[in-house]
Amino acid sequence: MNVLKIASTSVASAAAGAVANTFREEGVAELQAIGPKAVNQAVKCIAIARGYVAPSGLDLFFVPSFVEVDVNGETRTGIRFTVRSRTPPAANLRPRSRHEEGPTASAEAWKDI
């Protein structure tokens, strides 16, 4: 699974589309943020993603944890957000149609944000 890296400059609504797509495809999504502004963007991103998947019966929540990340040879502490659903994802996952509303950013495009 790809970890979506959220920066302080990430656009929350676009990253939320990547979270929603990742969740629909894999049943779970993981985000990583380093620093208070990036953590803020990650939380906003998850809140927006909840709205994107709610019409399909999914109720997303996240579990935060600490993670050590190597950034340019320096070890930094970040926060990883594991996004899951309170409702069973297997029953609710479906292929996304081209006509469905919402951002279409793929998880792959956001993996290095």
C-alpha positions as CSV (number, residue, x, y, z in Angstrom):
1,M,0.0,0.0,0.0
2,N,1.2,3.5,-0.8
3,V,1.4,6.0,2.0
4,L,0.0,9.3,0.9
5,K,2.4,12.0,2.1
6,I,0.7,15.2,3.1
7,A,2.6,18.5,3.2
8,S,1.7,21.8,4.7
9,T,1.2,23.1,1.2
10,S,-1.1,20.2,0.1
11,V,-4.5,21.2,-1.2
12,A,-6.8,19.4,1.2
13,S,-9.7,18.8,-1.3
14,A,-7.4,17.3,-3.9
15,A,-5.6,15.1,-1.4
16,A,-9.1,14.0,-0.1
17,G,-9.9,12.8,-3.6
18,A,-6.7,10.6,-3.5
19,V,-7.7,9.3,0.0
20,A,-11.3,8.5,-1.2
21,N,-9.9,6.7,-4.4
22,T,-7.3,4.8,-2.3
23,F,-9.9,3.7,0.2
24,R,-12.3,2.6,-2.6
25,E,-9.6,0.5,-4.3
26,E,-7.9,-0.9,-1.2
27,G,-10.3,-0.7,1.7
28,V,-7.8,1.3,3.8
29,A,-5.7,4.4,3.3
30,E,-2.6,5.7,5.1
31,L,-1.5,9.3,5.2
32,Q,1.7,10.6,6.7
33,A,2.4,14.2,7.9
34,I,5.4,15.9,9.5
35,G,4.9,19.1,11.3
36,P,1.8,20.9,12.7
37,K,0.7,22.5,9.4
38,A,0.9,19.2,7.5
39,V,-1.0,17.5,10.3
40,N,-3.7,20.1,10.0
41,Q,-4.0,19.6,6.2
42,A,-4.1,15.8,6.7
43,V,-7.0,16.1,9.2
44,K,-8.9,18.5,6.9
45,C,-8.2,16.0,4.0
46,I,-9.8,13.1,5.9
47,A,-12.8,15.2,6.9
48,I,-13.4,16.1,3.3
49,A,-12.8,12.5,2.1
50,R,-15.6,11.4,4.6
51,G,-18.0,13.6,2.6
52,Y,-16.8,12.1,-0.7
53,V,-17.5,8.5,0.3
54,A,-20.5,9.0,2.6
55,P,-23.1,8.7,-0.3
56,S,-21.9,5.1,-0.9
57,G,-22.6,4.2,2.8
58,L,-19.0,4.4,4.1
59,D,-18.3,6.1,7.4
60,L,-14.6,6.9,7.6
61,F,-12.5,7.4,10.7
62,F,-8.8,7.5,11.4
63,V,-6.3,6.1,13.9
64,P,-3.2,8.3,14.4
65,S,0.2,6.8,15.3
66,F,3.8,8.1,15.5
67,V,6.3,7.1,12.8
68,E,10.0,7.9,12.4
69,V,10.9,9.1,8.9
70,D,14.3,9.6,7.3
71,V,14.3,13.0,5.6
72,N,17.6,13.9,3.9
73,G,19.6,11.7,6.3
74,E,17.9,13.1,9.4
75,T,15.3,11.1,11.4
76,R,12.1,13.1,12.0
77,T,9.0,12.1,13.9
78,G,5.8,12.3,11.9
79,I,2.2,11.2,12.4
80,R,0.6,8.4,10.3
81,F,-3.2,8.4,9.9
82,T,-4.7,5.0,9.1
83,V,-8.1,5.6,7.5
84,R,-10.7,2.9,7.9
85,S,-14.5,2.6,7.7
86,R,-17.0,1.9,10.5
87,T,-19.2,0.1,8.0
88,P,-17.9,-3.0,6.3
89,P,-15.9,-1.9,3.3
90,A,-16.2,-5.1,1.3
91,A,-20.0,-4.6,1.0
92,N,-19.6,-1.0,0.0
93,L,-16.6,-0.9,-2.3
94,R,-17.5,-0.4,-6.0
95,P,-15.8,0.8,-9.1
96,R,-16.0,4.5,-9.5
97,S,-17.9,5.6,-12.6
98,R,-16.6,8.3,-14.9
99,H,-19.8,10.4,-14.3
100,E,-19.4,10.4,-10.5
101,E,-18.9,13.9,-9.0
102,G,-15.7,14.8,-7.0
103,P,-12.0,15.0,-7.7
104,T,-10.4,12.4,-9.8
105,A,-6.8,12.7,-8.5
106,S,-5.3,9.2,-8.3
107,A,-3.5,8.0,-5.2
108,E,-0.4,7.5,-7.3
109,A,-0.3,11.2,-8.2
110,W,-0.3,12.1,-4.5
111,K,2.1,9.5,-3.1
112,D,5.0,12.0,-3.0
113,I,3.2,15.1,-1.7
